[in-house]
Amino acid sequence: MFTPFKTIGIHGKHKDPRIVETISNVLNFLQPKGYQVIVDSKSAKLLTTASIESLPTHALASSCDLLIAIGGDGTFLSAMHAIGNNNIPLIGINLGRLGFLVDISPEQISDKLDHILNGDYLEEKRYLLQAKIIRDNQVIHEETAVNEVVVHRWITPSMIEIVTHINGVYLNSQRSDGLIISTPTGSTAYSLSAGGPIMHPSLKALILVPLSPHTLSNRPIVIDDSSEIEISFCQAKQINALVSCDHLEIPEVLISDKILIKKLPNPIKILHPKDHDFFHILREKLNWSSGYHI
C-alpha cells in the first residue's frame, strides 16, 4: 500500500542535546527522496541547515501530511495536542529511555522510516478527552487531554467531596484528594501510579481512579468510552479545586462549578513499525519477567 506523504513536519524536543543531530539525520534521509520537510520553529533555530522551512508547532499539522515527533513521550503528547482536528498521522522517534509512544530509535531512522513511508506499518488510533468547566450554565474553559483529566484539591489541607454522574446516572460521591479520568493511553501514566489498571490501547474504555479516597472501598472503575462524565462538588464551604488536562492546569475551579468530560470523536492516528509490540514495551518499561527468556 502506497502512502502519499509529501509534506512532513518535525516537532522536536529542542532542549535535548541530541536533537540537532537527530533532526539532521531525518532531513538527510527525507530531503533526497523529494519530501518537503517543515521543522518546528524552536528546533529550526538550532540547525545550521540553510533555507530550512519552519513553522510554530501549533501550525505544523495544518501544513503537513505527516508529523514526526522527536524526543520522549512528553514530546509525543505535545505533538498529539498540536495535531488537534487535523487528520494527519504521527510517528515517534525516541531520544530517551524506551517510551510507550515513541518506538523508533535514532539508529533505526533510515530502515523504519523507509518502511513506514512506503505503507508498511501498523496504524493505531488514540482518542483524546475534552473537559469543559461549566459555571452559571456557561462554558468558562475548555481543554483537551491525551492521557488524563484530573480533578484535585488545590491550596487546601482538606479533602474535596466529589459527586460523579455517568451519562446522567448517579455513580457515587467520595471524599478524596481528587479523581483521575484516564484514557487507555494514560493508563500507564498518572493512573498507574494511583493504582489504576493498565489497559491495552485498543480498548474502548475510560478509567476513573480516586486519589487517596477517605473510604477504602472507593476503587477504580472502568467504563465505556462513549460515556459523558459529570463531576460536581457537594461540600458546604467554598474551596478551590484544580483541574489538569495532561500538563495543562485550570486553576480556581469553584465548588459551584460542574466539569463535563467526554471523548472527542476524531482519533489521533499513530504509525508504528510492523514489529511494534505493546506487551514487549510493558515488559521492558516495568521490568516484568526479568528472569524469563523466550
N, C-alpha and C positions, 0 to 999 in steps of 0.2 A: 504494500500500500504506500503510495507516494503522498507525502505531506507537503503542501505548498507554502512552507515558511519562507518568506522573502526578507522581511524586516525583523530583526531580532534585537530585543532590548536586554541590557545588562544592568542589574541592580546589585551593587557590591557593598560589603562591609568595609567602608572606606578607612576605618581606624585600624584594620588588621594589617600588620606589616607585610603580609604575603599577597595583598590584594593587587598591587601593581603587576607583579609577575604573573599572577593567575589570569587577570583580565587580558594582559598582553598575549598570553598563550591562547586564550579563547579568540582574540582578534586575529592572531596569526593563523588560526585554524579556519575561521569563518570567512574572512575577507577574500582570500584567494579563491574561495568557492563561489564568490559572487553575491554573498549575503550582504545586505545593508545592516550595519550594526549601530545602535544608539546606546550610549553609556549614560548612567545617571550622573548628574552634574557634579556632585561631590567627588565621585570616583574619577571622573574625567579630568578634574583639576590635578590629579596626582600623576597622570600619564604624560609621557613625553612624545607620544604619537602625534604626528602632525595631522591637522584637519579632522580630528575625531568628532563625530556628531554627538551632541549631548542634550539632555533634557532633564528637568527635575523628575524625581522618582514618580510623583503623582501623575505626571503627564506621559510617562513611558507607555503605559498599557494602551492608551488610545492611538498610539502611533506605531505599534508593533503587532506582529502576528504571533510572537512567542516571547516570553520573558525568562531570562536565566538569572537566578539569584545565586550569588557567590558569597559564602560566609557560613553561618551556622543556622540552627533552627530559628533563632530570633530574626535573622536577616530574611529568611524564607517567609516568616509570618508577616513581616512588614511588606514584603513583595505581594503577598496574598491580599493584604489590605489595599495596596496600591492598585491591584487589578480591578477591584470593585465589580461593577456590572459589565466590564469589558470581557467579552467571551474569548479570552486567549489562554493558552495553556502555560504552565510554569514548570521549569526544570531547576533542580538544586545541585550546586557544586559545593562540596563541603571543605571548609578550611580548618575546622576544628576537630573535636572528637566525633566519633560516629554519631550521626543525628537520626532522629526519627523521620525527618522530612527530606534532608539533603543527603543524597546517597551516591553521588559521583565524586570520586577523589580527584585532585588536580592531575595525578598521574594517568587517569583514565579519560581525560578530556577528548583526545582525538578518537579513541575507539568508541566510547559510549555515545558521544555526541553524533558521530557519523551514523551509527545505527539508528538513533532516535530521529535524526533529521531526515532519514530515508524511510521512516514509518515503522521501524522495528522497535516497538516499545510497548509498555503496559500503561494504560490510562487509568487513573484513579480520580474519583470525584470526592471533594471535601466541601461540606456545607458550612456556611457562616451563620452566626446568630445575630439578630437585631434586637437591641434593647432600647425601649422608649421610657422616658421619665414623664409621667402624667401628673400635672398639678392644676387643680381647679378645672379639670376636664380639657386641659390644653397640653399638647406635647411641648415640653420645655427643653428637652435634649434627646438626641438620637445618636446611637453609636453602634458599630458592628464589632463582632468578636470571632476570631478563628478558633481559639482554644476554649475560653470560658467567659461567662459573665459572673461576677462575684458581688454579692451584697454583704457588707460587713460593717461592724461598728467603727466609729471614727471619733477620735478625741473624746473618748469616754471610757471609764473603767467598767461600766455596766454592760451586761449583755443586751442585745436587742431582741425584741419579740416580733417574730415574722409569721405572717399568715400566707399560706400558699394555696392558690387555686389552679387546677389544670383543666383547661377548656371550660372554665366557668364552674367547675365542680370542686368543692372544698376538699383539699388533701389533708392539711394539718396546720397546727400552729406550734411554734417552738421558740424557746429562749436559747440563744446561742450567740457565738461570736459572728455568725453570718451563714451564708448559703452559697454554694458553688453550683452554677448551672453549666455543665460541660458538654461539649461535642465529643464524638469519638476521637477526633484529633487531640482534644485537650485531656483525654482520659489518661495520658502518660505525662501530664504536666501537674498543675496545682491539685487537681482532683486526686491524682495518685498519692501525693504526699499527705492528703487529708483522709485517706483510707478508702477512696473510691475504686471501683473495678477498672481493669484495663479492657477496652473494647476494640475489636477489630475495626479498622477504618471503614469497612464496607457496611457496617451495621447502621440501620436507620433508627437511631435511638439517641436519647439525651440522658445524662445522669444528673440527679440532684443530690449534692453531698453537703450535709450540715457541717459547720465548723465549730468544733468544741461544744456540742449541744449539752444543755443542762440535764436533760433526760437521756440516759444512755440507750434507750430503746429507739431513739431517732436515728435511723440508719440510712445509708444511701439508697436511692430508688432509681430504677431505670424506666423511662417512659418512651413512648413513640415520638419520633422527631417531628411529626406533624402537629404536635400539641402546642397550644399557646399557654404560657405560664404567666400567672399574675401574682405579684408579690406586693403585700401591703404590711403595715405595721399596726400593732394593737396596744402599744404602751400608753400610759396616761400622761407622762411628762414628755416635753419636747426634747429630743436629742437629734443630732445629725448622724446620718449614715453615709457610707461611701459606696458608690457603685464603680467597679472597674471592669473594663472590657479589654481583655488581654493586658497590655501595658498602659492603656489609656484610662485615666481616672476622672470620674464625675463626682466632685465633692458636694457637700451641703445638700444631700437629699433629705427632705423633711419627713417626719412620721405621718404627715397627711398625704404624702405622695404615693402613687402607685407605680410599679415597674412592670412593664409588659415585655415579655421575651418570646421570640419565635424564630424559627429557621427561615432564612432568606431562600427564595425559590431557585435562584441560579447558583449552581455549584462552581467552585474553582477546580479546573482540570489540572492534574499533576501528571507529568510524563516521567515514567521510571524506565531504567534499562530492563530488558526482558528477564534478567536474573534477579530482579528485586524480590526480597523475601522479608516480609514484616516480622515473621517469627524469628528469623535469624537476627534481625535488629534488636528485638526484645532480649534474646539470649545474650547478645554482646553488651547491650546497654545496662542490663540488670544483673549481669553475671550469673545467669541461670545455667545449670547443667555444666558447671565448670570442670567437673571430673569425668564427664561422659563425652566420648568421641564417636562419631558415626563412621 
